[in-house]
């Protein structure tokens, strides 16, 4: 029967279409992974750029340094020109809990962000990547890098 023959031809075409679709899907997944990797690298370079600029402005308060209080995370909100769009937010449960040294380190990191603005050399075409960023300030690493 012609219809049966037509059905067979259609099934063969469908299998070929399915295989072609699978190959295209694999190519897209591969490209997506490559793009994700490139995006992660771009993001890492942007964060490093921001961190390096802010490190030059960070003055750590004197005092005994306990490893637990040396690390502060701050969320920053930036305009396209690299200026702060609002006050940086100190993250975590340790802030304002009665530890004056931790609070002093966290506030010094926040002041460094205000002092360093506007941040330079941020790619405007990647603004979505860096407009809201969380930075980790590690006083121990900072002091080690400065030879303190």
C-alpha positions in Angstrom: 0.0 0.0 0.0 1.2 3.5 -0.8 0.0 4.8 2.5 2.0 2.2 4.4 5.0 3.1 2.3 4.3 6.8 3.0 4.1 6.1 6.7 7.4 4.3 6.6 9.0 7.2 4.8 7.5 9.6 7.2 8.8 7.5 10.2 12.3 7.4 8.7 12.1 11.2 8.2 10.9 11.6 11.8 13.8 9.5 13.1 16.2 11.6 11.0 14.6 14.8 12.3 14.9 13.5 15.9 18.5 12.6 15.4 19.2 16.0 13.8 17.3 17.7 16.7 19.4 15.7 19.2 22.6 16.8 17.6 21.5 20.4 17.5 20.4 20.1 21.2 23.9 18.8 22.1 25.6 21.6 20.2 23.4 24.1 22.0 24.1 22.6 25.4 27.8 22.6 24.5 27.7 26.2 23.5 25.7 27.0 26.6 28.3 25.4 28.8 31.0 27.3 27.0 29.1 30.6 27.4 28.5 29.8 31.0 32.2 29.2 31.5 33.0 32.5 29.7 30.4 34.3 31.8 31.8 32.9 35.0 35.3 34.0 33.9 34.0 37.5 33.1 32.2 37.7 36.4 35.3 36.6 38.2 37.4 39.2 36.5 34.9 42.0 37.2 34.8 41.0 40.9 38.6 40.9 41.1 38.7 44.3 39.5 36.3 45.7 42.1 38.0 43.9 45.0 41.4 45.3 43.9 40.1 48.9 43.7 38.4 48.7 47.1 41.4 47.0 48.8 43.5 50.2 48.1 40.9 52.2 50.1 40.5 49.8 53.0 42.1 50.9 56.3 41.7 48.1 58.9 41.3 49.4 62.4 44.0 48.4 64.9 43.3 45.8 67.5 43.6 42.1 68.3 42.6 40.0 65.3 40.5 36.9 65.9 40.1 34.7 62.8 36.3 34.6 63.2 35.9 38.3 63.1 38.3 39.0 60.2 35.8 38.2 57.4 33.0 40.5 56.5 30.6 40.2 53.6 29.0 43.3 52.1 26.4 43.6 49.4 26.9 46.6 47.1 24.6 48.3 44.7 26.2 50.2 41.8 25.1 52.7 39.2 26.4 52.3 35.6 29.1 54.9 36.3 30.5 52.7 39.2 29.1 54.9 42.0 27.1 53.4 44.8 23.4 53.7 44.2 22.6 53.1 47.9 24.4 52.3 51.1 26.3 49.0 51.1 24.7 46.3 53.3 26.8 44.4 55.8 25.7 40.8 55.7 25.7 38.1 58.4 24.5 37.6 61.9 27.6 38.9 63.7 27.2 42.6 62.9 25.8 44.8 65.7 25.7 42.0 68.2 28.1 43.5 70.7 31.5 42.8 69.2 33.1 46.2 68.8 36.1 44.9 66.8 34.0 43.0 64.3 31.7 46.1 63.9 34.8 48.3 63.4 36.2 46.0 60.7 32.8 45.8 59.0 32.3 49.6 59.1 35.9 50.1 57.8 35.0 47.9 54.8 31.9 49.9 54.2 33.8 53.2 54.4 36.3 51.8 51.9 33.5 51.3 49.4 32.3 54.9 49.8 35.9 56.2 49.6 36.7 54.3 46.4 33.7 55.3 44.4 33.1 55.6 41.5 34.7 52.2 40.7 36.6 52.3 37.4 36.9 50.1 34.3 33.6 48.2 34.8 32.1 47.1 31.5 28.8 48.9 31.0 27.7 46.1 28.6 28.0 43.7 31.6 26.2 46.0 34.0 23.7 43.2 34.9 26.6 41.1 36.2 28.0 43.8 38.6 25.1 46.1 39.5 24.5 44.2 42.7 27.6 42.4 44.0 28.5 40.7 47.2 32.1 41.3 48.3 34.0 39.3 51.0 36.5 41.4 53.0 39.1 39.2 54.7 41.3 41.3 56.9 43.8 38.4 57.4 44.3 38.0 53.7 44.5 41.7 53.2 47.1 42.1 55.9 49.1 39.2 54.5 49.1 40.7 51.0 50.2 44.0 52.5 53.1 42.4 54.4 51.6 43.3 57.8 
